[in-house]
Each structure stands twice: as structure tokens, then as C-alpha cells.
């Protein structure tokens, strides 16, 4: 196990603040300093792992995303205009702006210190949202005899679920969209439980804040709009479609107003009155962005016929969304008793849940061991005889080398559920078995609304697959978190049938099992995979083929800390060590080791010195930026439980003609050419021909030189 200590002074302060918050929360409910102290101390391991290294690195996306937040006054608002990161701009951006403007230490901060401050605030706000979610669940769903037990269960889950840790440590859109999206669901469920339109209205505001941060939360916002309309209809003396339309567009207006208010606050406070571009389409896009994958499927089948663009398109989409929400809410309110009787019979619903869970895990395990690779066209070209998927993501078409649409979808569903299942620590699967075996529920204790959330959450990978939405464990984070929330609630409820000794024995076993499973992936947990996924991986990935995590720029920080450890142990001399990286990322505030981006420096592999080190990640190998390193043994690797995604070489190891660093295929066809090639009858043939004409000769030359 990695024995490097990654924590710094800022993170120690964050750890202390977090411990103070959890002590306060524990004392608020237990009224005992002793119990609160024990509960707080027990949370040190998950808190430590969740904060360790947070403020010391940036991934590739964070290197440019963070610049808007730390200087929002002078930013070009690039993220804002992409309808992303707006809630971060609202919260963190304004706080940093005010600190820089009104405090002495803010004025004196350099760029690295501002980045570290932004990451610290990002972590702390994420932690506070985790606490708020706990408080709401604790107040409305946890019985008195469950409280201390659930306290440990919840915080270990929320702080140690690997996708949660990844979101809280990576500075991008994932954290606030995930946690605000989860908070939206919790508020919606409470609104249904209490029949409270006030809670439903707050859930719309929170849902909009989540959706404008990242569009993954748009479906959750849609559900909050349905819940509000449904509750208002139930309270209405006349349940009719006209009333449903009224409340629907009232709810949509509240969401729109939230977006507009965000815009005005950022403009007037952080931008000091300078108004960037404002248009209706941009303000309402988070409300209707759930339609994106559906429109993509429509365009793939029908083409651009009847597809509008700009403000006209947004008006149409808002109108369609309103009609849809009104209809769903009206049908639910009008047929409430019939729906409850037919679909949500308590006895049957339990077995439906068990059946769906078994199906999900069988699909996931099957995909885990059968769909082990995903190919990336044009790096791994689609054969003329294979199915050509009608979508592009980041200039790449992902495919499985299969011959038909049906095969592609089967593989895609298996791949999606393999990612979903392997993102769960194995202990949660064991908890599910425990729940199903020992559940002796009374009808009054059934959390039927949470079970519906559970089923919807585990349905999302299927929806992603059939709508051609790109899949990754970080794209599932909100649904993974919702799933484990339900598992934790059910586990807590079922465990109350045991005496205190057995009950606390269960929570200790759960906590230790979770810690042991996730520890090998510290400090960032990006490459986590469940113990259920214990298969062999190749030492190096193949060109154009993806097997697992490819690196996101965090490997630069990890390599740098390892080199610092080697210096302190006398394994290498601290003489002008330079660390080169080929994939964008940042090691914030590195002091003993100078860091350089290889592509920004006029240097060849033969120019490297013995005191130079080069970190290469799987992305570099898969996308053909590096050739020939497989023949050379690295100084060390960045590996997690047998899976390696980065290699570190000493400069003189690469100082020969066998290794090639090159931006291959500079004439790579663009996104437009990919889309145009699909519209032709010979689309697959044309795109493959472009690839071979422009890239293969260069690859062949590289291979010949490598073999020499």
C-alpha cells in the first residue's frame, strides 16, 4: 500500500473544521459530549481520506475551469457560456472575488495560492452539502434508536464512496451537480411525505442550481418540477389539466427565476455591473437539456428535419417540457389510488426490487468480464463491415467492433452496467444480500418512495446506453450516491431488530470493510474498481483501445510526490530535478521539483538528462502520443491494485531512437467531417479511408523506426 503522506497544512485545517462540524451535529442529536466525541473521532479515517491531497493538484479540465472561478471579474466566462460551472461561479467565485477585493491577504495571494483557496472552498462546500443531506434524512427518516448507528453508516458512505471522493477532490462540475442533485431528490421526497409545496419549491431552486452547474442534473430538476405540480394538484379542489398547466409553468418560472437571479448576482457582485451576454436560450437550457440525448437519437434516425435552433428552439423545448410535466402530474394526481394499488403493492414491490437488483448485477458482472475493451475510432478504425455508431463525443466515436445496431446496444448496456457495478465497493452488495435475507419489515416501516428512487437510479445506465450518452463512473456519480443512500437507510432499518452489540458489530464490520477496499486507491480514487472486478490487466494499454481509467492529469502530482519521497530516502539526488508531463495537469505549488509540459518546450527525447523524469499516462499511449516505451522498464509506476495507468521514466532511459513522442495524425479529420461522413451511404468507408490516408503511413513509419 502507498505509504506517502499527501496531506498539507491547508488540508489539516479543513480536517479540523470538518471534525468541528460533525461534533456539533452529533451533539445536537445526542446531547452528550462523550458520545459526540466518540462519534466524531470515529470519522477521522473517512474525513482524512476525503481531504488528503485535495488542494495540491489540478486535472486537465480543472486547469482551465478554475481560472474562471478565481478571477471571475476579468474572466471571459467561457464556462458560463457553455451553461456549466454557474453555481461554482455564484458561490466560490464571488467569495474569492470579495476576499481578493477586501482583504489584505487576498490582495497578496499569488496564482497558486488562489487555486489552493478555490479547491479548499470547493471541498468545504461539498462537505457542508453532505452534512445538510444527512440532517434532512436524519430528521425525516431516522428513528431515535437508529440515530447514532446511522450517523457512522451515512458519513462513511458519503465520504468513502470513490465517486464521491473523486468529485470532492477534482475541481470541476461534478461535486455541486452531484450533491445539489441529491439534495433535490431528498427535498422532493420530503415534500411528498409531508405534502409540502414549500419543500417542493425549494427542491426546484436547488435542482436548478445543480443543473446549471452540470447538465447531468437536468433530469432530476425535471422530477422536482413534476413533484411540485403533483402536490399542488393534490391540494387543489379541482384536479384538471388546466390547473396542472398553470402550476407547471409556475414551477418552470421559478426555475427560470433561479437562473436569472444567479446571473444577476454574479454580474452585479463579481462582475461589478458589467453584463456579459444574456439570452433566453442560455437561461432556460438547464431546464430542457435532458432533451439533448433524445434529440441526438432523433437526429441520428431522421436527420435535422423539424429541428429548430436558437431561442425558437428553446421556446419550443420549454413548451414541450411544460406539456409533458403537466400531463404526467395530471395523470398521477387523477389516478393516484389506482397506480398505488396496481404498481406499488408492498409485497410485490419488494420482489420487483430484488429481481431488478439481481438483473442489474448479473448484467454488470457479465459486462465486466465480457466487454473488457472499448475501441475509439479513428484511432482504432471502424471496419467497413462493422456497425457505425451515429454519434461523436470529443471527436471520437466509441465502438465495440460489432456488426449490427442490436449487438452494439447489447454491448453498450453491458459496458454501462459493468462501470456502474464496479464503481460500488463490494461491501454494498453484501449489505443488499443482508437486507434481503433479514428484512422482516412492518408495512409502516416501508420507505416506498426511497425504493422508487433506488429503482430509477439503477435504471439510469440503461437509459444512458440506449440514448448514446457517454458512460463513465464519474458520469453516474449522483445515481451511485442515491443508490447507496437507499442501501444505507434499509440496512440501518433492518439492523434495528438486533441488540446493540450485534448492531454495532455490523457497523464496525461495514466501516472496516469499506476502508480496506478503498485504501489501495488513495489519495484520489479515480481508478477505483470493486473487489468484484478482479481480473488481469495488461502492463501497457493498446493503441486505440480503452480498458480502464486512462489518467486525467492527476498522475503528475502523484509522480511528483513519489519523487519527493525518493529524494527524502536518498534513493535519488535532489540535483535540479525536472519533471516533464505529456498530459495536461498541474501540481500546485511544487517547490523542490521543477515541472514542465513536454509539448510546450522545444525538447526531444534524446535531449533528456539523467535528472529529468517523464510521466506518461495511459491516455498518451492509447492516443498514440508515445511509441516504444513498452520496451523500457520504468523507474516506477502509478498503479492501484494491479491496474497501472501511468509510468515514470528517467530521462536517459528515453534518450534513444526507439522512443517517439509525437502528435500523430495532425491531419486528423474534424468533428464536422465525422458527422458528414455518417450522412453518406458509404459513411463508414469514407471515414475509415480518411483515417488510413492521413494516419497509417505515419504509424507505419513509426513502427518501423521502433522495431529498429
Secondary structure, DSSP 8 states (H G I E B T S, - for coil): --------HHHHHHHHHHHHHHHHHHHHHH--HHHHHHHHHHTHHHHHHHHTTGGGEE-TTHHHHHHHHHTTTT---HHHHTT-SHHHIIIIIHHHHHHHHH-HHHHH--HHHHHHHHHHHHHHHHHHHHHHHHHHHHHHH--GGGHHHHHHHHHHHHHHSHHHHHHHHS-SSHHHHHHHHHHHHHHHHHHHHHT-HHHHHHHHHHHHHHHTT-GGGHHHHHHHHHHHHHHHHHHSSS--HHHHHHHHHHHHHHHHHHHHHHHHHIIIIISTT------HHHHHHHHHGGGHHHHHHHHHHH-STT---HHHHHHHHHHHHHHHHHHHHHHHHHTHHHHHHHH--HHHHHHHHHHHHHHHHHHHHHHHHH---EEEETTT---TTS---S--BTTBEEE-S-SSHHHHHHHHHHHHHHHHHHTS-HHHHHHHHHHHHH----GGG--HHHHHHHHHHHHHHHHHHHTT----GGGGHHHHHHHHHHHHHHHHHHHTTS-HHHHHHHHHHHHHHHHHHHHTTTTT-TT---TT------SS--TTEE-S----STHHHHHHHHHHHHHHTTSS--SS-EEEESS--EETT--SSEEEEGGGS---GGG--TTEEEEEEHHHHHTTSEESGGGS--SEEEEETTEEEEEEEEGGGG-STT-EE----TT---HHHHHHHHHSTTHHHHHHHHHIIIIIHHHHHHHHHHH-
